[in-house]
């Protein structure tokens, strides 16, 4: 059926349509920030905000007929390209369906207050794991490679690595026509912007450049002028080695579930303050598994939305 819920993405100020990307629930985006972004000084990829989107989705009937699930498996995206082996074969079989997966709690204790996945022993914390999603866009199997992505990702055009034929024949799942997703192979989801919060405000940092950079230079000068004693220590939002920040405590304790819960609550409260929005459902990540040889089975179109895509798919 039709599902509508919020997803989140850690981004720089660069703005683009979220397709051929991974997004997450709020716990999942905080997990990602804690692992990949705030341990770097300055922050990785110039990421400075969490963007929220309202994702409305409907799986293809072709997927439902085999798996009875709203979601496909999760596929990783980087540089506008699906980097998980086999994603092209899966989309070829079922259309461009939104995927999901849970994130392991042993690497960050961002436990949700509700069940998020069926891939768990009932009643365990794993059933409330953070979630990541995949949003297939045009020509998901082609795009930029790792060596193209070095340096500043803010200005990259991820369509540079895609051919015109691939873009035409592999439109992706984001609906181009108005209205809710139909569940056609090329209209499985829509995304609408629903506000953003800045990491500086979330962590209580007034001026990020002063925090990590200028304050250190000011200290060195003060020591040189004998206005204060050294040594000078560069501030850091979070150090994985120390499991705490230097000059800031917001991200302290990556495996401390109470602290992780407080960070989720702080992000929720900041969104509520900056961009009040109605509560939406939080669907379960319900994909089970890829069965042996299933991608060689004839496609079961029973109840499916008729589409010319099936005849010309890549």
Secondary structure by P-SEA (a helix, b strand, c coil): cbbbbbbbbbcccccccccccccccaaaaaaaaaccccccccccccccbbbbbbbbbbcccccccccccccccbbbbccccccccaaaaaaaaccbbbbbbbcccccccccccccccccccccccccccbbbbbbbcccccccccccccccccccccccccccaaaaaacccccccccccccccccccbbbbbccccccccccccccccccccaaaaaaaaaaaaccccccbbbbbccccccccccccccccccccaaaaaaaaaaaaaaaaaacccccccccccccccccccccccccccccccccccccccc
